């Protein structure tokens, strides 16, 4: 698929969702697997906009693709280095809501929704690759 370049703004998230939707449809992913890729992409893109750029101008770049085994989205930005998978602790679901620390649950849900996640930071650019395996989620024959 062609790359998508968007303003780093919450209003761009609809375009992100449409891009992921088109890719998962082309790939023939079952609804559940497509939803998981869209959820993870939306959460990570939201974090880039809200916490990476912090209201300043910037750009999100998305590239999507597929091969025989996987469907993937690469999300790139120019924010300070941030690897969502680094030093990640599981959410404290054993605590009452009023005692839980704020933050981290969205990233946890995003990364556990994926089959693979890779992050690289090179020359001032974050690059996160979100992967869903195609055949592990095939709908059973009727």
FENDA-V764045 format. One record per residue. N is the residue number from 1. OMEGA is omega in degrees with one decimal (none if undefined). Layout:
# FENDA-V764045
n = (N N)
omega = (OMEGA OMEGA)
This chain:
# FENDA-V764045
n = (1 2 3 4 5 6 7 8 9 10 11 12 13 14 15 16 17 18 19 20 21 22 23 24 25 26 27 28 29 30 31 32 33 34 35 36 37 38 39 40 41 42 43 44 45 46 47 48 49 50 51 52 53 54 55 56 57 58 59 60 61 62 63 64 65 66 67 68 69 70 71 72 73 74 75 76 77 78 79 80 81 82 83 84 85 86 87 88 89 90 91 92 93 94 95 96 97 98 99 100 101 102 103 104 105 106 107 108 109 110 111 112 113 114 115 116 117 118 119 120 121 122 123 124 125 126 127 128 129 130 131 132 133 134 135 136 137 138 139 140 141 142)
omega = (176.8 176.2 178.8 177.5 -175.3 170.4 179.5 -178.4 179.6 179.4 179.1 -175.7 175.6 177.7 176.1 -179.5 179.6 179.2 179.1 178.5 178.9 179.8 -177.1 176.0 177.3 -177.9 -178.6 178.7 173.8 -175.7 -176.6 -179.9 177.6 178.7 -178.7 178.4 178.4 178.2 -178.0 -179.9 179.5 -178.5 -178.4 177.1 177.5 179.1 177.4 -178.6 -172.9 -171.6 -179.9 -179.2 176.4 176.7 177.2 -179.0 178.9 -175.5 169.0 176.5 178.8 171.7 178.6 178.1 179.7 170.3 -176.7 -172.2 -172.0 167.9 -174.4 173.4 172.6 -179.8 -179.2 178.8 -178.5 179.4 174.2 -178.3 174.0 175.6 -177.9 -176.9 -177.0 175.1 -177.3 175.9 176.3 179.8 -179.0 -178.6 177.2 -179.8 172.1 -178.4 -177.0 -178.1 -178.6 175.4 179.4 174.5 174.6 -177.0 179.9 178.0 177.9 179.7 -179.8 -175.1 177.5 176.7 -175.0 173.3 177.9 178.4 176.7 178.0 175.0 174.2 -177.5 174.4 177.1 -178.8 169.8 174.5 179.6 179.2 -177.6 -171.5 169.9 175.8 -175.3 -169.7 178.4 -174.6 -179.5 177.4 -178.8 177.9 -179.1 none)
